[in-house]
């Protein structure tokens, strides 16, 4: 009986460490985007990349089960479980959004695109990756803060990191607007279906950065509570 109580206080693996593993999977999935867009704009098949992200999605689903079990068995936690599960849900949404982008690209091949549109898409993919990379650092720092019993020193460091993520999300928004303007400037030269298709892809891609920013904002609220 005493052993079971101790196990609930100190589980074999911390839910926060498992969440960091889940965040790393999200980052790995986003890391495929630049290569996928590069191949797509060359007219190459990206199904192999999509398959890799599908496997990551399954890995993330398995990890979610472990995380929920860990929370269920834990008697005490550093902060509200609802906040932790919100972060987990948004990390999962990042992986889903990457999968959606790849599936969309596989549905419609757009050829003879203006080079500036291609460059904008590549820049947006890079910005999105950077935002998720910074998000994973934020989750890692949240783990450090929790393990330090929310020390002021660790919190002050993390608040600086949060500003960097917000900058990347702002860059993503600006790039999305620039890309949208460029696409619509070509409305008399492009097939309307292709134009709206690419706009939809760009918006879905931008959502990944939005999810990262939502996670970071939640971490800000947690550490300032």
C-alpha positions as CSV (number, residue, x, y, z in Angstrom):
1,X,0.0,0.0,0.0
2,X,2.8,2.4,1.0
3,X,4.7,1.4,-2.2
4,X,1.7,2.3,-4.4
5,X,1.3,5.7,-2.7
6,X,5.0,6.5,-3.3
7,X,4.7,5.4,-7.0
8,X,1.8,8.0,-7.3
9,X,4.0,10.7,-5.8
10,X,7.1,9.7,-7.9
11,X,6.0,8.0,-11.2
12,X,8.7,6.1,-13.2
13,X,8.7,8.9,-15.8
14,X,7.5,12.5,-15.2
15,X,4.5,13.6,-17.3
16,X,6.4,16.7,-18.2
17,X,9.3,14.7,-19.5
18,X,6.9,12.7,-21.6
19,X,5.4,16.0,-22.9
20,X,8.9,17.2,-23.9
21,X,9.2,14.0,-25.9
22,X,5.9,14.7,-27.5
23,X,7.0,18.3,-28.4
24,X,10.2,16.8,-29.9
25,X,8.0,14.7,-32.2
26,X,6.1,17.8,-33.2
27,X,9.4,19.5,-34.1
28,X,10.5,16.5,-36.1
29,X,7.3,16.5,-38.1
30,X,7.7,20.2,-38.9
31,X,11.3,19.6,-39.9
32,X,10.1,17.7,-43.0
33,X,8.2,20.7,-44.4
34,X,11.1,22.5,-46.1
35,X,12.2,19.4,-47.9
36,X,8.6,18.6,-48.8
37,X,8.0,22.0,-50.4
38,X,11.3,21.9,-52.2
39,X,10.4,18.5,-53.7
40,X,6.8,19.6,-54.5
41,X,7.9,22.7,-56.4
42,X,10.3,20.5,-58.4
43,X,7.3,18.3,-59.4
44,X,8.5,15.4,-57.3
45,X,6.4,12.9,-55.3
46,X,6.3,13.6,-51.6
47,X,4.3,10.5,-50.5
48,X,7.5,9.1,-48.8
49,X,7.7,12.2,-46.6
50,X,4.0,12.0,-45.9
51,X,4.5,8.4,-44.8
52,X,7.2,9.5,-42.3
53,X,5.0,12.1,-40.8
54,X,2.2,9.5,-40.5
55,X,4.5,7.3,-38.5
56,X,5.4,10.2,-36.2
57,X,1.7,10.9,-35.8
58,X,1.2,7.3,-34.6
59,X,4.2,7.6,-32.3
60,X,2.7,10.8,-30.8
61,X,-0.6,9.1,-30.3
62,X,1.1,6.3,-28.4
63,X,2.9,8.8,-26.3
64,X,-0.4,10.6,-25.5
65,X,-1.7,7.4,-24.0
66,X,1.4,7.2,-21.7
67,X,1.1,10.9,-20.7
68,X,-2.6,10.5,-19.8
69,X,-1.8,7.4,-17.7
70,X,1.0,9.2,-16.0
71,X,-1.3,12.1,-15.0
72,X,-4.1,9.7,-13.9
73,X,-1.6,8.0,-11.5
74,X,-0.1,11.1,-10.2
75,X,-1.4,12.4,-6.9
76,X,0.3,15.8,-7.0
77,X,1.5,17.9,-9.9
78,X,3.4,21.2,-10.4
79,X,0.4,23.0,-11.9
80,X,-3.2,22.5,-13.1
81,X,-3.5,19.3,-15.2
82,X,-6.0,21.1,-17.5
83,X,-3.2,23.4,-18.5
84,X,-0.9,20.5,-19.2
85,X,-3.5,18.7,-21.3
86,X,-4.1,22.0,-23.2
87,X,-0.4,22.1,-24.1
88,X,-0.5,18.4,-25.1
89,X,-3.5,19.0,-27.3
90,X,-1.9,22.0,-29.1
91,X,1.3,20.0,-29.7
92,X,-0.8,17.3,-31.2
93,X,-2.5,19.9,-33.4
94,X,0.9,20.9,-34.8
95,X,1.6,17.4,-36.0
96,X,-1.9,17.1,-37.4
97,X,-1.5,20.4,-39.3
98,X,1.8,19.3,-40.8
99,X,0.1,16.1,-41.9
100,X,-2.8,18.1,-43.4
101,X,-0.3,20.3,-45.4
102,X,1.4,17.3,-46.9
103,X,-1.8,15.6,-47.8
104,X,-3.0,18.8,-49.5
105,X,0.1,19.0,-51.5
106,X,-0.4,15.4,-52.7
107,X,-3.9,16.3,-54.0
108,X,-2.9,19.0,-56.4
109,X,0.3,19.7,-58.3
110,X,0.7,23.4,-59.3
111,X,3.3,23.9,-62.0
112,X,5.1,26.9,-63.6
113,X,4.8,29.0,-60.4
114,X,6.4,32.4,-60.1
115,X,9.8,32.0,-58.4
116,X,8.9,34.7,-55.8
117,X,5.9,32.6,-54.7
118,X,8.2,29.5,-54.3
119,X,10.7,31.6,-52.3
120,X,7.9,32.9,-50.0
121,X,6.6,29.4,-49.3
122,X,10.1,28.2,-48.5
123,X,10.6,31.2,-46.2
124,X,7.3,30.6,-44.4
125,X,8.2,26.9,-43.9
126,X,11.5,28.0,-42.3
127,X,9.8,30.5,-40.0
128,X,7.2,27.9,-38.9
129,X,10.0,25.4,-38.1
130,X,11.8,28.0,-36.1
131,X,8.6,28.8,-34.1
132,X,8.1,25.2,-33.2
133,X,11.8,24.8,-32.3
134,X,11.5,27.7,-29.9
135,X,8.2,26.1,-28.6
136,X,10.1,22.9,-27.7
137,X,12.7,25.0,-25.8
138,X,9.9,26.6,-23.9
139,X,8.5,23.2,-22.9
140,X,12.0,22.1,-21.8
141,X,12.4,25.3,-19.8
142,X,9.0,24.7,-18.2
143,X,10.3,21.3,-17.0
144,X,13.3,23.0,-15.5
145,X,11.1,25.6,-13.8
146,X,8.9,23.0,-12.3
147,X,11.8,20.9,-11.1
148,X,13.3,24.1,-9.5
149,X,10.0,24.7,-7.6
150,X,9.3,27.7,-9.8
151,X,12.5,29.6,-8.9
152,X,12.6,33.3,-9.9
153,X,15.9,32.8,-11.8
154,X,14.5,30.1,-14.0
155,X,11.2,32.0,-14.6
156,X,13.1,35.2,-15.7
157,X,15.1,33.2,-18.2
158,X,12.0,31.6,-19.7
159,X,10.2,34.9,-20.1
160,X,13.0,36.0,-22.4
161,X,12.6,32.9,-24.5
162,X,8.9,33.5,-24.8
163,X,9.5,36.9,-26.4
164,X,11.5,35.1,-29.1
165,X,8.7,32.8,-29.9
166,X,6.2,35.7,-30.2
167,X,8.6,37.4,-32.7
168,X,8.7,34.2,-34.9
169,X,4.9,34.0,-34.8
170,X,4.7,37.7,-35.8
171,X,7.1,36.9,-38.7
172,X,4.8,34.1,-39.8
173,X,1.8,36.4,-39.9
174,X,3.6,39.0,-42.0
175,X,5.0,36.4,-44.4
176,X,1.5,34.9,-44.8
177,X,0.1,38.3,-45.7
178,X,3.0,38.9,-48.1
179,X,2.4,35.5,-49.7
180,X,-1.3,36.2,-50.0
181,X,-0.7,39.5,-51.7
182,X,1.7,38.0,-54.2
183,X,-0.7,35.2,-55.0
184,X,-3.6,37.6,-55.6
185,X,-1.4,39.8,-57.7
186,X,-1.1,36.8,-60.1
187,X,-4.9,36.3,-60.3
188,X,-5.0,37.1,-64.0
189,X,-2.2,34.8,-64.8
190,X,-3.0,31.8,-62.6
191,X,-5.7,29.2,-62.6
192,X,-8.2,30.3,-60.0
193,X,-8.4,26.8,-58.4
194,X,-4.6,26.7,-58.0
195,X,-4.6,30.2,-56.5
196,X,-7.1,29.4,-53.8
197,X,-5.5,26.0,-53.3
198,X,-2.1,27.6,-52.5
199,X,-3.7,30.3,-50.3
200,X,-5.3,27.5,-48.3
201,X,-2.0,25.7,-48.0
202,X,-0.3,28.9,-46.8
203,X,-3.0,29.5,-44.2
204,X,-2.8,25.9,-42.9
205,X,1.0,26.3,-42.7
206,X,0.6,29.5,-40.7
207,X,-1.6,27.8,-38.3
208,X,1.3,25.7,-37.1
209,X,3.1,28.9,-35.9
210,X,-0.2,30.0,-34.3
211,X,-0.3,26.7,-32.3
212,X,3.2,27.2,-31.1
213,X,2.4,30.7,-29.9
214,X,-0.7,29.4,-28.0
215,X,1.4,26.9,-26.2
216,X,4.0,29.5,-25.3
217,X,1.3,31.9,-24.1
218,X,-0.1,29.1,-21.9
219,X,3.4,28.5,-20.4
220,X,3.6,32.3,-19.7
221,X,0.4,32.1,-17.7
222,X,1.5,29.0,-15.8
223,X,4.8,30.5,-14.7
224,X,3.4,33.9,-13.8
225,X,0.4,32.4,-11.9
